[in-house]
Amino acid sequence: MVEFHEYNVRLRGDGAKTGEIDSPGDALPALAFGSPPEFGGPGRTWSPEHLFVASISTCLMTTFFAIADIAGLDVVDYRDDATGELRRGDDRLYRMDRVTLRPVVLVSEASKVAKARRLLEKAEQVCLISRSVSSEIVLEAEVSVAERVT
């Protein structure tokens, strides 16, 4: 049996290089976007480039939490500082060449560090967004034990 899901986004352009997206059927809030300043956009809005990197970063996190939940791993904290590298090739076309994910995961006990690392690697392998793009995805994960507050 093939499982199928559909996700709809409505876009409205409200300027030469700006607009807004939402998903009325899912009652999602509107999100302003625009071209980044280096491509003539106004800045201070989400760009397609930012959203591309964010989609990979958020997919890794949600996939990791789903796997961690199944494996019974309690995660104290999760953060990521992701970077996308946009390059212009010899063909003069741009592409997001590489996305580096730097998740920092805190677990409650030292005995859970290795398990968290394995689950992060598994999440990176099965993340549907990472599997759907041709960009190189680099995982530079850090897992450590959360300090106890007394």
C-alpha positions, 0 to 999 in steps of 0.5 A: 500500500502506497501512503500519500499525503498532500501539502498545500501552500497559497502564495500572494506576491505583494511586491516586486520581490516580496510576498506572503505564504499561508496554508488556509486548509491547515490554518497556518499563519501567514509568513512574509518572504522576499528575495534576500538583499544580495538578489535585490530583495528588501532583507528582514524577511524569510527568503526561499534560501532561508526556508530551504535550509530551515526545511532540512533543519526542521525535518531532521529535528522532527524526525529525530524526536519521532525516532527518539520517542519510539526508542524511549530516549528522553531528550532534554534540549535540541538546538541547531545552527544550520548553514546553507551554501549557495554557489553559482556554477560554471553554467552561471546558475545558482544552487544550494550546494551544501547544507550543514546541520549542527544539532546540539542535543542534551540528554539526561545521562552519560549512558544515553549519549551514544544512543542519541548519536546513533538516533541522530545519524538514523534521523539524517538518513531517513529525513524525507526532506534531506532525501528529496534534495540533491544538496550535500547534507553534512551532519556535525552533531554534538551530544552531551549531558545536561547539567543538573540544576540543584 
